């Protein structure tokens, strides 16, 4: 398989387009629901989980479907060519909807069409990448996705002040351009097997996603099951921070929600900056080791958030424009102790998140990469649905003590670490023990 980092960057435009869409959607759709349609916060919260619910039921089976599909242009690209234009059209119509039923129709179409092509575009990465390069490639893909999110938030924020429709129209244009770049410059391999006598021939019957999940759970080695449940647990911890950090900042640290969001922004920023390096480091030390180090770092950082008092967390370190926060009215933006800790947290999260998908797809053959990409999204999306509810109940049961999320999150991260310690497969081919991929018999 001929590998090119340039081709991976071009493929990254697919994930870039997806990230722009969701960055704008998550930032501005709640504002429409509150200000334009005057919906209650509880309904807004439910509405904003619909994307994860749609993804849960659509993305995994679509991944398995794309494994079985045969067309002249490949098995992944048709989903992108159909899904991306529908996504762009529905997304562009969202700010124009003047009645709630029309708004729901536009957002529902967006959710369904976006879920249709996300798994195939991500599955293209292992399709065109040899085993030993997948961590590096996934780092590039996530770097491009991070750039998309930054553009959505930074440029989208400026455009929103000009017109609420402009960020959505920017997203529609960019997603079409991104899909065209992938279609024109990324060619799917026509031979879906890898250079190994163990791989299935592509014309053999492929098991469904449910059958593949059953294989993973019943496999004697249990590495696949451990990885998938580890993914579920570490996203439970991540969702605690992602969902409730601004309220934690407001109620526990005593700063306003806007400064809380700015404080948190250093976490995804340094995740993006270390997305590519974490893939290269994992190629040297192993994916399991890299993920374990990341889980330990993130757990320690979050535990310190729980232990340290607010005045220590807000202790100023140095001036820092853009992502620093003002500690006094009209004062300079400062990097705080909490900001430094979130920098290390973002780096640790890059070690975890970048190397997990490559481990999952390493469990199978080239013929079933879409199915196992779907399994990855099944567990991560289910966690994204369960996580905010579990962590929300924990906060409520402790008398609205938002600091409890900094106790819950490292608990889930450490549970994931325990599971990862028992994983024996999922490394690049050069590091992999002499075991068969799932679905093969000696």
Beta strands, then each sheet from edge to edge (+ up, - down):
strand 1: 316-319
strand 2: 325-326
strand 3: 333-336
sheet 1: 1+ 3- 2+
end
